[in-house]
Amino acid sequence: MPLRLHPDVVATDTDDGTVLLNERTGRYWQLNSTGAQVLRQLLDGHEATRIAADVADRHRIDHHRAELDVTAIIGRLHAAQLVRT
């Protein structure tokens, strides 16, 4: 099942990535362009391994490093209650 933004969260693209705002708490988070792309792909239903492969290829980094980074982003999005399944 793809991730969805939490109902209290809105996202706005910026020149540098994406800003997420929790309208209930007033807290906001900023994702750089890579983090924003990861979030978009997650919301589109792509699996973490596919996203990591895309990140690795686009940025010419080790696939294992990309998997760790994508997993960390997903964990932080969940911990901050910005997304849900």
Residue frames relative to the residue before (quaternion, step in Angstrom):
aa qw qx qy qz dx dy dz
M 1.0000 0.0000 0.0000 0.0000 0.00 0.00 0.00
P 0.4402 -0.7117 0.4730 0.2755 3.62 -0.79 0.94
L 0.5404 -0.5894 0.4863 0.3522 3.51 -1.26 0.41
R 0.1491 -0.7433 0.6431 0.1080 3.51 -1.30 0.48
L 0.5395 -0.5607 0.4876 0.3959 3.55 -1.20 0.36
H 0.5545 -0.5610 0.4869 0.3752 3.55 -1.16 0.60
P 0.6000 -0.6088 0.3723 0.3616 3.64 -0.97 0.74
D 0.6813 0.4840 -0.2886 0.4671 3.61 1.13 -0.55
V 0.6608 0.5325 -0.2834 0.4466 3.59 1.29 -0.25
V 0.0938 -0.7531 0.6490 0.0544 3.53 -1.08 0.86
A 0.2240 -0.7719 0.5851 0.1078 3.55 -1.15 0.68
T 0.0524 -0.7782 0.6258 0.0082 3.53 -1.08 0.82
D 0.3642 -0.7177 0.5493 0.2249 3.56 -0.84 0.97
T 0.1345 -0.7614 0.6312 0.0618 3.54 -1.16 0.77
D 0.6981 -0.4355 0.3423 0.4537 3.57 -1.27 -0.03
D 0.7620 0.3867 -0.1813 0.4868 3.58 1.13 -0.70
G 0.7926 -0.1763 0.1330 0.5684 3.62 1.21 -0.04
T 0.5883 -0.5328 0.4468 0.4128 3.55 -0.83 -1.07
V 0.2042 -0.7350 0.6321 0.1362 3.55 -1.16 0.71
L 0.1575 -0.7669 0.6183 0.0687 3.54 -0.97 0.97
L 0.0830 -0.7998 0.5944 0.0086 3.57 -0.85 1.00
N 0.2514 -0.7126 0.6345 0.1623 3.53 -0.94 0.96
E 0.3173 -0.7971 0.4864 0.1652 3.57 -0.28 1.27
R 0.6222 0.5415 -0.3479 0.4456 3.60 1.14 -0.46
T 0.7865 0.3254 -0.1635 0.4988 3.59 0.87 -0.95
G 0.4177 -0.7096 0.4654 0.3246 3.58 1.18 -0.53
R 0.5075 0.6353 -0.4296 0.3927 3.60 1.27 0.03
Y 0.0761 -0.7972 0.5974 0.0423 3.54 -1.12 0.68
W 0.1973 -0.7494 0.6262 0.0856 3.50 -1.31 0.55
Q 0.1955 -0.7652 0.6007 0.1240 3.53 -1.14 0.65
L 0.1735 -0.7627 0.6177 0.0814 3.54 -0.93 0.99
N 0.4286 -0.6634 0.5369 0.2965 3.56 -0.99 0.77
S 0.7466 -0.4223 0.2510 0.4485 3.58 -1.25 0.11
T 0.6469 0.5009 -0.3317 0.4697 3.61 1.02 -0.70
G 0.6507 0.5077 -0.3116 0.4708 3.59 0.93 -0.86
A 0.6391 0.5248 -0.3189 0.4630 3.57 1.03 -0.79
Q 0.6495 0.5056 -0.3158 0.4720 3.59 1.00 -0.81
V 0.6185 0.5268 -0.3396 0.4738 3.58 1.02 -0.78
L 0.6628 0.5015 -0.3123 0.4601 3.60 0.85 -0.92
R 0.6510 0.5155 -0.3289 0.4499 3.62 0.86 -0.89
Q 0.6781 0.4855 -0.3007 0.4628 3.57 0.91 -0.89
L 0.6178 0.5306 -0.3432 0.4679 3.60 1.05 -0.71
L 0.6826 0.4858 -0.2855 0.4653 3.56 0.91 -0.93
D 0.6546 0.4896 -0.3043 0.4891 3.59 1.22 -0.47
G 0.6039 -0.6199 0.3309 0.3762 3.58 1.29 0.07
H 0.4422 0.6966 -0.4634 0.3233 3.60 1.22 0.19
E 0.4951 -0.6534 0.4965 0.2853 3.55 -1.15 0.73
A 0.6388 -0.5631 0.3779 0.3634 3.55 -1.17 0.68
T 0.6505 0.5235 -0.3317 0.4390 3.61 0.96 -0.78
R 0.6440 0.5031 -0.3213 0.4784 3.58 1.03 -0.74
I 0.6405 0.5185 -0.3207 0.4670 3.58 0.99 -0.84
A 0.6524 0.5167 -0.3119 0.4583 3.57 0.94 -0.88
A 0.6370 0.5167 -0.3302 0.4671 3.59 0.98 -0.78
D 0.6379 0.5206 -0.3178 0.4703 3.57 1.01 -0.80
V 0.6519 0.5069 -0.3064 0.4735 3.59 0.93 -0.91
A 0.6577 0.5181 -0.3095 0.4508 3.58 0.90 -0.93
D 0.6862 0.4809 -0.2842 0.4659 3.57 0.89 -0.92
R 0.6799 0.5068 -0.2932 0.4416 3.58 0.89 -0.94
H 0.7884 0.3129 -0.1521 0.5074 3.57 0.94 -0.89
R 0.3748 -0.7622 0.4544 0.2684 3.55 1.36 0.09
I 0.4269 0.6541 -0.4992 0.3751 3.52 0.76 1.16
D 0.6864 -0.4726 0.3664 0.4138 3.53 -1.33 0.30
H 0.5230 -0.6603 0.4422 0.3081 3.60 -0.91 0.93
H 0.6352 0.5235 -0.3396 0.4551 3.60 0.97 -0.75
R 0.6347 0.5191 -0.3231 0.4726 3.60 0.98 -0.83
A 0.6543 0.5120 -0.3093 0.4627 3.59 0.96 -0.86
E 0.6338 0.5217 -0.3329 0.4641 3.60 1.00 -0.77
L 0.6484 0.5080 -0.3177 0.4696 3.59 0.96 -0.83
D 0.6686 0.5072 -0.2990 0.4542 3.58 0.95 -0.88
V 0.6650 0.4900 -0.3068 0.4728 3.59 0.91 -0.89
T 0.6325 0.5212 -0.3282 0.4697 3.60 0.99 -0.79
A 0.6466 0.5171 -0.3162 0.4632 3.59 1.00 -0.80
I 0.6379 0.5165 -0.3295 0.4666 3.60 0.98 -0.82
I 0.6492 0.5130 -0.3173 0.4633 3.58 0.91 -0.90
G 0.6523 0.5210 -0.3090 0.4556 3.59 0.94 -0.87
R 0.6754 0.4887 -0.2950 0.4669 3.57 0.95 -0.84
L 0.6245 0.5320 -0.3369 0.4620 3.58 1.03 -0.74
H 0.6640 0.4820 -0.2979 0.4879 3.58 1.01 -0.82
A 0.6610 0.5267 -0.3117 0.4341 3.60 0.87 -0.96
A 0.7055 0.4323 -0.2541 0.5008 3.57 1.06 -0.75
Q 0.3864 -0.7530 0.4416 0.2979 3.57 1.37 0.02
L 0.3251 0.7462 -0.5037 0.2893 3.53 1.00 0.93
V 0.7786 0.1874 -0.0956 0.5912 3.57 1.19 -0.58
R 0.0671 -0.7626 0.6398 0.0677 3.51 -1.36 0.28
T 0.4703 -0.6599 0.5048 0.2975 3.54 -1.27 0.39
